Amino acid sequence: MNPSLKDRPKVLIENWMVMKSWWGGPNTIICGEVHGHPYFENGKFVYTSAVTELDTGDKKALTLNTDYVLGEPDQKWVEAMKKSDENFQLSSMDFQAKQ
């Protein structure tokens, strides 16, 4: 598919968390509740395809076909991350995949 950048849907994702994909290699994905997605009803819990860019400061995550606007992260996930690493910051998750 891979729509041109101007045609890519911009989708809000709420209660999100970052995780490693358990299929198809060591990809980073996001899961959460989407709003405004062209294929899923509002509030549907989804797993994204591989994330190519994550910028929590700018509240964006990009996949091959979709631009996600990051709403609030899942607070239980944030608490669990802080419990395993007291210095955890959302910005530590940021990256841009090599092209």
C-alpha positions as CSV (number, residue, x, y, z in Angstrom):
1,M,0.0,0.0,0.0
2,N,2.4,2.8,1.3
3,P,0.3,5.9,0.5
4,S,2.1,9.1,-0.3
5,L,2.9,11.2,2.8
6,K,0.0,13.7,2.2
7,D,-2.5,10.8,1.8
8,R,-1.5,8.9,4.9
9,P,-4.3,8.8,7.6
10,K,-3.6,10.7,10.8
11,V,-5.0,8.5,13.6
12,L,-5.2,9.3,17.3
13,I,-4.1,6.4,19.6
14,E,-4.9,6.6,23.3
15,N,-3.9,4.4,26.2
16,W,-0.9,3.3,24.1
17,M,2.2,1.4,25.0
18,V,5.4,0.5,23.1
19,M,6.5,-3.0,22.7
20,K,8.6,-5.3,20.6
21,S,6.8,-7.3,18.0
22,W,6.6,-11.0,18.6
23,W,6.2,-11.7,14.9
24,G,8.3,-10.8,11.9
25,G,11.6,-9.9,13.5
26,P,12.7,-7.3,16.1
27,N,10.3,-4.5,15.2
28,T,8.9,-2.0,17.6
29,I,5.1,-1.6,17.6
30,I,2.5,0.3,19.5
31,C,-0.8,-0.9,20.8
32,G,-3.7,1.1,22.0
33,E,-7.1,2.4,21.3
34,V,-7.5,4.1,17.9
35,H,-9.8,7.0,17.0
36,G,-10.3,8.2,13.4
37,H,-8.8,5.1,11.8
38,P,-10.1,4.4,8.3
39,Y,-10.4,0.6,9.0
40,F,-11.3,0.3,12.7
41,E,-14.1,1.8,14.7
42,N,-13.3,4.4,17.4
43,G,-12.0,2.9,20.6
44,K,-10.8,-0.4,19.0
45,F,-7.7,-1.8,20.6
46,V,-5.1,-2.5,17.9
47,Y,-1.5,-3.4,17.4
48,T,0.2,-1.3,14.8
49,S,2.6,-2.5,12.1
50,A,6.3,-1.8,12.6
51,V,6.9,1.7,13.8
52,T,9.5,3.6,11.7
53,E,9.6,6.7,13.9
54,L,8.6,7.5,17.4
55,D,8.7,11.0,18.9
56,T,6.9,11.2,22.3
57,G,7.8,14.9,22.6
58,D,6.0,15.7,19.3
59,K,3.4,13.1,20.1
60,K,3.8,11.2,16.9
61,A,4.5,7.7,15.7
62,L,4.8,6.7,12.1
63,T,4.3,3.3,10.4
64,L,4.6,2.5,6.8
65,N,1.0,3.5,6.1
66,T,-0.2,5.6,9.0
67,D,0.7,8.7,11.0
68,Y,-0.3,8.2,14.6
69,V,-0.9,11.1,17.0
70,L,0.0,9.9,20.5
71,G,-2.7,10.7,23.1
72,E,-2.1,9.6,26.7
73,P,0.0,6.5,27.3
74,D,-1.4,3.6,29.3
75,Q,-0.7,4.6,32.9
76,K,-0.3,1.0,34.1
77,W,2.4,0.5,31.4
78,V,4.2,3.7,32.5
79,E,4.1,2.6,36.1
80,A,5.4,-0.8,35.2
81,M,8.2,0.8,33.2
82,K,9.1,3.1,36.1
83,K,9.1,0.1,38.5
84,S,11.6,-1.7,36.4
85,D,13.7,1.4,35.8
86,E,13.3,4.3,38.2
87,N,14.9,6.6,35.6
88,F,12.4,5.7,32.9
89,Q,11.2,8.6,30.7
90,L,8.8,8.3,27.7
91,S,11.5,10.1,25.6
92,S,13.8,7.1,26.2
93,M,11.5,5.2,23.8
94,D,12.1,7.6,20.9
95,F,13.8,6.5,17.7
96,Q,13.9,6.8,14.0
97,A,14.5,3.6,11.9
98,K,17.4,3.6,9.5
99,Q,16.2,3.9,6.0
